[in-house]
Amino acid sequence: MRASRIDLSNTPLLAPTYAAAPQLIQPDVFRVRGVFGLRPSLIAFDFVFLREQGTWRPYGISIEPQQIATVQPGPVQVGPKPAAPRRN
């Protein structure tokens, strides 16, 4: 992560995009996965929390930079024109 030299200072200001709904893996183990959409990179995260004495505490943290895929727009699909309304 340090070698990538990505500025993480704006990360707390961004809402994450979750890869899946949060999961209760075991009665006391909770998992959250997703990405923060920094530009020009994404920061993928996988957090695991363990419930101890009534409090959820970080148990496992994985953070990985990823490149944003460049999506080229495809050709515009044009359908048939709607029929003109009839006049009686």
N, CA, C and O atoms as CSV, one atom per row, in Angstrom:
chain,resi,resn,atom,element,x,y,z
A,1,MET,N,N,0.828,-1.178,0.000
A,1,MET,CA,C,0.000,0.000,0.000
A,1,MET,C,C,0.879,1.250,0.000
A,1,MET,O,O,0.619,2.198,-0.741
A,2,ARG,N,N,1.890,1.247,0.811
A,2,ARG,CA,C,2.761,2.417,0.895
A,2,ARG,C,C,3.490,2.656,-0.429
A,2,ARG,O,O,3.679,3.804,-0.831
A,3,ALA,N,N,3.896,1.588,-1.103
A,3,ALA,CA,C,4.610,1.721,-2.373
A,3,ALA,C,C,3.727,2.324,-3.466
A,3,ALA,O,O,4.243,2.916,-4.414
A,4,SER,N,N,2.414,2.183,-3.349
A,4,SER,CA,C,1.508,2.720,-4.369
A,4,SER,C,C,1.389,4.240,-4.283
A,4,SER,O,O,0.955,4.881,-5.240
A,5,ARG,N,N,1.772,4.824,-3.139
A,5,ARG,CA,C,1.755,6.271,-2.919
A,5,ARG,C,C,0.386,6.891,-3.185
A,5,ARG,O,O,0.296,7.988,-3.737
A,6,ILE,N,N,-0.669,6.201,-2.798
A,6,ILE,CA,C,-2.032,6.704,-2.963
A,6,ILE,C,C,-2.390,7.565,-1.758
A,6,ILE,O,O,-2.170,7.165,-0.615
A,7,ASP,N,N,-2.936,8.735,-2.013
A,7,ASP,CA,C,-3.354,9.652,-0.958
A,7,ASP,C,C,-4.701,9.182,-0.405
A,7,ASP,O,O,-5.713,9.236,-1.104
A,8,LEU,N,N,-4.713,8.729,0.833
A,8,LEU,CA,C,-5.932,8.224,1.469
A,8,LEU,C,C,-6.638,9.284,2.312
A,8,LEU,O,O,-7.627,8.974,2.976
A,9,SER,N,N,-6.157,10.518,2.299
A,9,SER,CA,C,-6.712,11.535,3.191
A,9,SER,C,C,-8.182,11.847,2.915
A,9,SER,O,O,-8.883,12.280,3.830
A,10,ASN,N,N,-8.675,11.645,1.694
A,10,ASN,CA,C,-10.082,11.921,1.387
A,10,ASN,C,C,-11.004,10.733,1.654
A,10,ASN,O,O,-12.224,10.872,1.570
A,11,THR,N,N,-10.450,9.591,1.968
A,11,THR,CA,C,-11.262,8.386,2.157
A,11,THR,C,C,-12.365,8.566,3.202
A,11,THR,O,O,-13.483,8.114,2.954
A,12,PRO,N,N,-12.121,9.196,4.350
A,12,PRO,CA,C,-13.216,9.354,5.325
A,12,PRO,C,C,-14.370,10.219,4.825
A,12,PRO,O,O,-15.463,10.175,5.389
A,13,LEU,N,N,-14.141,11.001,3.779
A,13,LEU,CA,C,-15.187,11.873,3.245
A,13,LEU,C,C,-16.080,11.170,2.225
A,13,LEU,O,O,-17.131,11.694,1.857
A,14,LEU,N,N,-15.671,9.992,1.770
A,14,LEU,CA,C,-16.399,9.269,0.727
A,14,LEU,C,C,-17.289,8.184,1.317
A,14,LEU,O,O,-16.930,7.529,2.295
A,15,ALA,N,N,-18.435,8.010,0.715
A,15,ALA,CA,C,-19.297,6.887,1.098
A,15,ALA,C,C,-18.788,5.639,0.382
A,15,ALA,O,O,-18.483,5.703,-0.809
A,16,PRO,N,N,-18.689,4.519,1.069
A,16,PRO,CA,C,-18.223,3.303,0.404
A,16,PRO,C,C,-19.304,2.709,-0.493
A,16,PRO,O,O,-20.496,2.957,-0.308
A,17,THR,N,N,-18.863,1.923,-1.461
A,17,THR,CA,C,-19.760,1.114,-2.277
A,17,THR,C,C,-19.552,-0.319,-1.813
A,17,THR,O,O,-18.446,-0.850,-1.913
A,18,TYR,N,N,-20.600,-0.943,-1.310
A,18,TYR,CA,C,-20.464,-2.286,-0.751
A,18,TYR,C,C,-20.539,-3.336,-1.848
A,18,TYR,O,O,-21.390,-3.263,-2.734
A,19,ALA,N,N,-19.632,-4.323,-1.780
A,19,ALA,CA,C,-19.593,-5.413,-2.757
A,19,ALA,C,C,-20.701,-6.417,-2.497
A,19,ALA,O,O,-21.168,-7.087,-3.419
A,20,ALA,N,N,-21.113,-6.519,-1.275
A,20,ALA,CA,C,-22.175,-7.446,-0.877
A,20,ALA,C,C,-22.786,-6.905,0.410
A,20,ALA,O,O,-22.223,-6.023,1.059
A,21,ALA,N,N,-23.924,-7.437,0.763
A,21,ALA,CA,C,-24.538,-7.054,2.032
A,21,ALA,C,C,-23.624,-7.501,3.174
A,21,ALA,O,O,-22.984,-8.548,3.074
A,22,PRO,N,N,-23.556,-6.729,4.248
A,22,PRO,CA,C,-22.766,-7.172,5.398
A,22,PRO,C,C,-23.215,-8.560,5.844
A,22,PRO,O,O,-24.399,-8.893,5.796
A,23,GLN,N,N,-22.246,-9.357,6.278
A,23,GLN,CA,C,-22.527,-10.751,6.631
A,23,GLN,C,C,-22.203,-11.021,8.090
A,23,GLN,O,O,-21.173,-10.586,8.605
A,24,LEU,N,N,-23.086,-11.737,8.739
A,24,LEU,CA,C,-22.809,-12.257,10.063
A,24,LEU,C,C,-22.265,-13.665,9.841
A,24,LEU,O,O,-23.034,-14.602,9.627
A,25,ILE,N,N,-20.946,-13.816,9.889
A,25,ILE,CA,C,-20.294,-15.086,9.571
A,25,ILE,C,C,-20.536,-16.108,10.674
A,25,ILE,O,O,-20.816,-17.275,10.400
A,26,GLN,N,N,-20.428,-15.670,11.898
A,26,GLN,CA,C,-20.717,-16.462,13.091
A,26,GLN,C,C,-21.467,-15.534,14.036
A,26,GLN,O,O,-21.520,-14.330,13.782
A,27,PRO,N,N,-22.043,-16.041,15.106
A,27,PRO,CA,C,-22.801,-15.152,15.996
A,27,PRO,C,C,-22.017,-13.924,16.482
A,27,PRO,O,O,-22.614,-12.882,16.753
A,28,ASP,N,N,-20.704,-14.036,16.592
A,28,ASP,CA,C,-19.898,-12.923,17.085
A,28,ASP,C,C,-18.883,-12.412,16.063
A,28,ASP,O,O,-17.936,-11.718,16.432
A,29,VAL,N,N,-19.067,-12.747,14.784
A,29,VAL,CA,C,-18.130,-12.316,13.739
A,29,VAL,C,C,-18.922,-11.702,12.586
A,29,VAL,O,O,-19.825,-12.333,12.037
A,30,PHE,N,N,-18.575,-10.473,12.227
A,30,PHE,CA,C,-19.291,-9.672,11.244
A,30,PHE,C,C,-18.312,-9.247,10.147
A,30,PHE,O,O,-17.192,-8.839,10.456
A,31,ARG,N,N,-18.711,-9.334,8.862
A,31,ARG,CA,C,-17.828,-9.008,7.739
A,31,ARG,C,C,-18.472,-7.968,6.822
A,31,ARG,O,O,-19.660,-8.047,6.513
A,32,VAL,N,N,-17.660,-6.983,6.389
A,32,VAL,CA,C,-18.103,-5.929,5.476
A,32,VAL,C,C,-17.052,-5.805,4.367
A,32,VAL,O,O,-15.859,-5.680,4.644
A,33,ARG,N,N,-17.517,-5.841,3.088
A,33,ARG,CA,C,-16.601,-5.727,1.942
A,33,ARG,C,C,-17.097,-4.660,0.976
A,33,ARG,O,O,-18.302,-4.457,0.826
A,34,GLY,N,N,-16.156,-3.979,0.318
A,34,GLY,CA,C,-16.538,-2.983,-0.670
A,34,GLY,C,C,-15.353,-2.192,-1.167
A,34,GLY,O,O,-14.207,-2.629,-1.059
A,35,VAL,N,N,-15.642,-1.006,-1.721
A,35,VAL,CA,C,-14.589,-0.136,-2.252
A,35,VAL,C,C,-14.890,1.321,-1.915
A,35,VAL,O,O,-16.042,1.716,-1.738
A,36,PHE,N,N,-13.825,2.098,-1.833
A,36,PHE,CA,C,-13.909,3.551,-1.786
A,36,PHE,C,C,-13.457,4.044,-3.151
A,36,PHE,O,O,-12.390,3.657,-3.626
A,37,GLY,N,N,-14.246,4.884,-3.781
A,37,GLY,CA,C,-13.973,5.338,-5.140
A,37,GLY,C,C,-13.062,6.540,-5.222
A,37,GLY,O,O,-13.490,7.614,-5.644
A,38,LEU,N,N,-11.811,6.376,-4.824
A,38,LEU,CA,C,-10.831,7.445,-5.012
A,38,LEU,C,C,-10.450,7.486,-6.487
A,38,LEU,O,O,-10.556,6.474,-7.179
A,39,ARG,N,N,-10.017,8.624,-6.966
A,39,ARG,CA,C,-9.569,8.738,-8.359
A,39,ARG,C,C,-8.064,8.944,-8.359
A,39,ARG,O,O,-7.586,9.757,-7.567
A,40,PRO,N,N,-7.306,8.283,-9.170
A,40,PRO,CA,C,-7.672,7.371,-10.251
A,40,PRO,C,C,-7.728,5.910,-9.818
A,40,PRO,O,O,-7.781,5.023,-10.670
A,41,SER,N,N,-7.720,5.645,-8.535
A,41,SER,CA,C,-7.743,4.269,-8.048
A,41,SER,C,C,-8.965,4.023,-7.184
A,41,SER,O,O,-9.593,4.955,-6.682
A,42,LEU,N,N,-9.283,2.759,-7.024
A,42,LEU,CA,C,-10.273,2.329,-6.037
A,42,LEU,C,C,-9.508,1.735,-4.872
A,42,LEU,O,O,-8.429,1.173,-5.057
A,43,ILE,N,N,-10.049,1.852,-3.693
A,43,ILE,CA,C,-9.469,1.192,-2.536
A,43,ILE,C,C,-10.463,0.126,-2.098
A,43,ILE,O,O,-11.515,0.438,-1.541
A,44,ALA,N,N,-10.124,-1.132,-2.354
A,44,ALA,CA,C,-10.979,-2.246,-1.954
A,44,ALA,C,C,-10.705,-2.558,-0.484
A,44,ALA,O,O,-9.558,-2.531,-0.037
A,45,PHE,N,N,-11.764,-2.853,0.256
A,45,PHE,CA,C,-11.592,-3.186,1.671
A,45,PHE,C,C,-12.386,-4.436,2.025
A,45,PHE,O,O,-13.409,-4.744,1.413
A,46,ASP,N,N,-11.893,-5.130,3.009
A,46,ASP,CA,C,-12.551,-6.310,3.572
A,46,ASP,C,C,-12.299,-6.235,5.073
A,46,ASP,O,O,-11.185,-6.491,5.532
A,47,PHE,N,N,-13.329,-5.884,5.838
A,47,PHE,CA,C,-13.199,-5.715,7.285
A,47,PHE,C,C,-13.951,-6.832,7.996
A,47,PHE,O,O,-15.062,-7.194,7.609
A,48,VAL,N,N,-13.332,-7.368,9.034
A,48,VAL,CA,C,-13.975,-8.369,9.881
A,48,VAL,C,C,-13.962,-7.819,11.307
A,48,VAL,O,O,-12.936,-7.353,11.803
A,49,PHE,N,N,-15.122,-7.884,11.948
A,49,PHE,CA,C,-15.257,-7.398,13.320
A,49,PHE,C,C,-15.643,-8.551,14.231
A,49,PHE,O,O,-16.396,-9.442,13.837
A,50,LEU,N,N,-15.124,-8.528,15.443
A,50,LEU,CA,C,-15.401,-9.546,16.450
A,50,LEU,C,C,-16.092,-8.867,17.627
A,50,LEU,O,O,-15.638,-7.832,18.115
A,51,ARG,N,N,-17.190,-9.460,18.073
A,51,ARG,CA,C,-17.923,-8.893,19.213
A,51,ARG,C,C,-17.300,-9.412,20.503
A,51,ARG,O,O,-17.270,-10.615,20.761
A,52,GLU,N,N,-16.800,-8.467,21.309
A,52,GLU,CA,C,-16.198,-8.796,22.603
A,52,GLU,C,C,-16.826,-7.919,23.672
A,52,GLU,O,O,-16.800,-6.693,23.561
A,53,GLN,N,N,-17.376,-8.516,24.678
A,53,GLN,CA,C,-17.976,-7.806,25.807
A,53,GLN,C,C,-18.989,-6.758,25.333
A,53,GLN,O,O,-19.034,-5.643,25.853
A,54,GLY,N,N,-19.802,-7.136,24.335
A,54,GLY,CA,C,-20.863,-6.264,23.855
A,54,GLY,C,C,-20.437,-5.183,22.877
A,54,GLY,O,O,-21.256,-4.350,22.490
A,55,THR,N,N,-19.171,-5.177,22.468
A,55,THR,CA,C,-18.659,-4.161,21.546
A,55,THR,C,C,-18.040,-4.826,20.321
A,55,THR,O,O,-17.300,-5.802,20.447
A,56,TRP,N,N,-18.348,-4.289,19.120
A,56,TRP,CA,C,-17.740,-4.791,17.885
A,56,TRP,C,C,-16.357,-4.170,17.742
A,56,TRP,O,O,-16.214,-2.948,17.702
A,57,ARG,N,N,-15.331,-5.033,17.665
A,57,ARG,CA,C,-13.947,-4.565,17.556
A,57,ARG,C,C,-13.326,-5.091,16.260
A,57,ARG,O,O,-13.639,-6.201,15.830
A,58,PRO,N,N,-12.438,-4.293,15.628
A,58,PRO,CA,C,-11.773,-4.775,14.416
A,58,PRO,C,C,-10.987,-6.051,14.710
A,58,PRO,O,O,-10.269,-6.136,15.706
A,59,TYR,N,N,-11.133,-7.027,13.842
A,59,TYR,CA,C,-10.450,-8.311,14.008
A,59,TYR,C,C,-9.537,-8.586,12.814
A,59,TYR,O,O,-8.443,-9.126,12.978
A,60,GLY,N,N,-9.986,-8.213,11.617
A,60,GLY,CA,C,-9.187,-8.401,10.410
A,60,GLY,C,C,-9.453,-7.265,9.440
A,60,GLY,O,O,-10.602,-6.878,9.224
A,61,ILE,N,N,-8.384,-6.729,8.853
A,61,ILE,CA,C,-8.518,-5.619,7.914
A,61,ILE,C,C,-7.662,-5.914,6.691
A,61,ILE,O,O,-6.472,-6.206,6.806
A,62,SER,N,N,-8.284,-5.833,5.515
A,62,SER,CA,C,-7.561,-5.975,4.255
A,62,SER,C,C,-7.906,-4.765,3.396
A,62,SER,O,O,-9.079,-4.474,3.161
A,63,ILE,N,N,-6.875,-4.064,2.929
A,63,ILE,CA,C,-7.055,-2.895,2.069
A,63,ILE,C,C,-6.137,-3.076,0.868
A,63,ILE,O,O,-4.950,-3.363,1.019
A,64,GLU,N,N,-6.707,-2.904,-0.344
A,64,GLU,CA,C,-5.924,-3.131,-1.561
A,64,GLU,C,C,-6.298,-2.111,-2.636
A,64,GLU,O,O,-7.474,-1.970,-2.973
A,65,PRO,N,N,-5.296,-1.392,-3.179
A,65,PRO,CA,C,-5.605,-0.461,-4.266
A,65,PRO,C,C,-5.910,-1.221,-5.554
A,65,PRO,O,O,-5.305,-2.257,-5.828
A,66,GLN,N,N,-6.846,-0.704,-6.336
A,66,GLN,CA,C,-7.198,-1.296,-7.624
A,66,GLN,C,C,-7.380,-0.172,-8.627
A,66,GLN,O,O,-7.803,0.926,-8.267
A,67,GLN,N,N,-7.063,-0.444,-9.880
A,67,GLN,CA,C,-7.263,0.541,-10.933
A,67,GLN,C,C,-8.731,0.570,-11.328
A,67,GLN,O,O,-9.390,-0.469,-11.367
A,68,ILE,N,N,-9.239,1.754,-11.620
A,68,ILE,CA,C,-10.608,1.885,-12.109
A,68,ILE,C,C,-10.619,1.440,-13.561
A,68,ILE,O,O,-9.833,1.932,-14.370
A,69,ALA,N,N,-11.502,0.519,-13.890
A,69,ALA,CA,C,-11.613,0.037,-15.263
A,69,ALA,C,C,-12.203,1.137,-16.132
A,69,ALA,O,O,-13.177,1.792,-15.759
A,70,THR,N,N,-11.607,1.323,-17.271
A,70,THR,CA,C,-12.127,2.305,-18.216
A,70,THR,C,C,-13.141,1.613,-19.096
A,70,THR,O,O,-12.810,0.668,-19.811
A,71,VAL,N,N,-14.363,2.076,-19.047
A,71,VAL,CA,C,-15.437,1.474,-19.829
A,71,VAL,C,C,-15.702,2.362,-21.028
A,71,VAL,O,O,-16.004,3.546,-20.882
A,72,GLN,N,N,-15.588,1.789,-22.203
A,72,GLN,CA,C,-15.872,2.524,-23.427
A,72,GLN,C,C,-17.344,2.360,-23.750
A,72,GLN,O,O,-17.854,1.240,-23.737
A,73,PRO,N,N,-18.041,3.454,-24.042
A,73,PRO,CA,C,-19.458,3.314,-24.375
A,73,PRO,C,C,-19.621,2.586,-25.698
A,73,PRO,O,O,-18.847,2.794,-26.632
A,74,GLY,N,N,-20.620,1.742,-25.770
A,74,GLY,CA,C,-20.918,1.012,-26.995
A,74,GLY,C,C,-21.782,1.857,-27.913
A,74,GLY,O,O,-22.140,2.986,-27.578
A,75,PRO,N,N,-22.114,1.307,-29.073
A,75,PRO,CA,C,-22.972,2.056,-29.993
A,75,PRO,C,C,-24.353,2.267,-29.391
A,75,PRO,O,O,-24.860,1.432,-28.641
A,76,VAL,N,N,-24.937,3.379,-29.730
A,76,VAL,CA,C,-26.267,3.709,-29.224
A,76,VAL,C,C,-27.294,2.871,-29.969
A,76,VAL,O,O,-27.300,2.845,-31.200
A,77,GLN,N,N,-28.155,2.191,-29.238
A,77,GLN,CA,C,-29.216,1.384,-29.828
A,77,GLN,C,C,-30.411,2.291,-30.101
A,77,GLN,O,O,-30.943,2.923,-29.188
A,78,VAL,N,N,-30.822,2.349,-31.345
A,78,VAL,CA,C,-31.967,3.176,-31.712
A,78,VAL,C,C,-33.096,2.256,-32.130
A,78,VAL,O,O,-32.938,1.439,-33.037
A,79,GLY,N,N,-34.228,2.389,-31.472
A,79,GLY,CA,C,-35.391,1.562,-31.793
A,79,GLY,C,C,-36.257,2.244,-32.837
A,79,GLY,O,O,-35.964,3.363,-33.259
A,80,PRO,N,N,-37.317,1.575,-33.251
A,80,PRO,CA,C,-38.221,2.180,-34.232
A,80,PRO,C,C,-38.922,3.390,-33.623
A,80,PRO,O,O,-39.152,3.456,-32.415
A,81,LYS,N,N,-39.255,4.345,-34.490
A,81,LYS,CA,C,-39.957,5.541,-34.025
A,81,LYS,C,C,-41.377,5.166,-33.636
A,81,LYS,O,O,-41.996,4.330,-34.294
A,82,PRO,N,N,-41.901,5.770,-32.580
A,82,PRO,CA,C,-43.284,5.479,-32.207
A,82,PRO,C,C,-44.235,6.014,-33.279
A,82,PRO,O,O,-43.961,7.021,-33.931
A,83,ALA,N,N,-45.331,5.330,-33.440
A,83,ALA,CA,C,-46.322,5.736,-34.448
A,83,ALA,C,C,-46.941,7.064,-34.054
A,83,ALA,O,O,-47.163,7.337,-32.874
A,84,ALA,N,N,-47.216,7.883,-35.055
A,84,ALA,CA,C,-47.857,9.174,-34.808
A,84,ALA,C,C,-49.291,8.933,-34.366
A,84,ALA,O,O,-49.931,8.008,-34.865
A,85,PRO,N,N,-49.813,9.733,-33.451
A,85,PRO,CA,C,-51.194,9.533,-33.000
A,85,PRO,C,C,-52.173,9.780,-34.149
A,85,PRO,O,O,-51.966,10.669,-34.975
A,86,ARG,N,N,-53.217,8.998,-34.186
A,86,ARG,CA,C,-54.245,9.137,-35.234
A,86,ARG,C,C,-55.223,10.230,-34.859
A,86,ARG,O,O,-55.565,10.415,-33.691
A,87,ARG,N,N,-55.659,10.942,-35.870
A,87,ARG,CA,C,-56.684,11.967,-35.655
A,87,ARG,C,C,-57.983,11.451,-36.237
A,87,ARG,O,O,-58.002,10.925,-37.349
A,88,ASN,N,N,-59.036,11.592,-35.516
A,88,ASN,CA,C,-60.352,11.151,-36.000
A,88,ASN,C,C,-61.145,12.292,-36.532
A,88,ASN,O,O,-62.275,12.102,-36.980
